Amino acid sequence: QVQLVESGGGLVQPGGSLRLSCAGSGIIFSIYAMGWYRQAPGKQRELVAAITTDGSPNYADSVKGRFTISRDNAKNTVYLQMNSLKPEDTAVYYCNPGLTKYWGQGTQVTVSS
């Protein structure tokens, strides 16, 4: 049984930072490109960052220069370091392995003063 557990979200002021983690069980992350997605209220889920199996990252224009995706295959975990957070980053954040059907419960990120 595949389980994905996202953590690390919370309430942060504009300009602050958070580090999200996504830990997987029942699935081997190392064979998949991994993506971080977010969904804000009333909006579609969007891809914000992805990392290939060999560690090459890609970012949505809206987060480029502020977010950093990384992976630790030994821990079967992917991370999203988020700096210089803005109110428009407020959303539930999810990880997804390789565009598969597997999703976790997400972690809420709220950026507000």
N, C-alpha and C positions, 0 to 999 in steps of 0.2 A: 504494500500500500504506500503510495507516494504522499508525502507530507511536506509542505513548504511553510515555514514559520518566519514571518517578517517581524522585526522588532526595531526599537530605537526611535520611534516617532515621539512626538510630544508637542508642547506649546513653546514657541520660541519667538523672541522679538525680531522685528526686521533687522537684517544685518547679522543675525546670529547663525549658528552652525548646528547641524545634527549629523550623526552617522547612523545610517540604517544598515541592518544586517538581514540576510535571508539564509536560513539554514534548511537544508534538505535532508530527507531520509527516504529510503526506498527508491532512490534515483541517484545516478552518478552524474554530478554536475560537470565533470571534466570533459565529457563527450559532447556537451552542448554549448552553443553560444547562449549567453544569459542576458536577459533584459530586465530593466527596472521600468515600470509603468506607473502612471498616476491617473487618478480619476477625481476630478473636482465635482461638487454638486451640480447637477444639471448639464454636465459635459460628458463627452465620450472619453473612454480610457485612451491615453496617449503614451507612446514610448518616449521616455526621457533619456535613457542611456542604455547602451548595449556593449557587451564585451565578447570578443571571439574566443574560441578555444585556446588560441595562442596568446591571448591577453591584449589584443588590440581593441581600444575603446572607440565608441562613436557616441555623439551627443546631439540631442535636439538643440536647435539654435537658441532656444529660450533659456537653456541651462549651461551652455558652453562657457567655459572659463570659471564657472562657479561650482559645478558638480564634478566629482571624480568617481568612476566606477572601478572596482577591483574585485579580484577573486582569489580565494584560497582553496584550491582543489583538495588539499590534504584535509581540510576541515569541512569540505562540501558546503562552502559558504560564499556568498557574494555580498559585497558591500556597496554602499552609496554614501560617499562623503559629500555633504551639502553645505556650502559656505555662502555667505552674503545672501541669506535667504530673504525672499520678498513675499509680501502678502499673496501674490498670485501663485506662489508655490504651494499654497494650502490645498491639500488633497489627501486621499488615501493612496498610499504607495504599495505597489505589489511587485514581486519578482516573478519571472516566468522563464523556464528553461526551454530554449530552442523552439519557441512558438508551439509548444505542446499544449495539451488541454489542461495542464496542471496549474492551479493558482492557489495561493494561500489566502488567509483572511485579511491580509493587508495591515498596514500600520498608518495611523492617522498623523499627519503633519499639519500643524496649524501655526501660521506665521501672523502674529498680531501684536500690537502694542497695547 
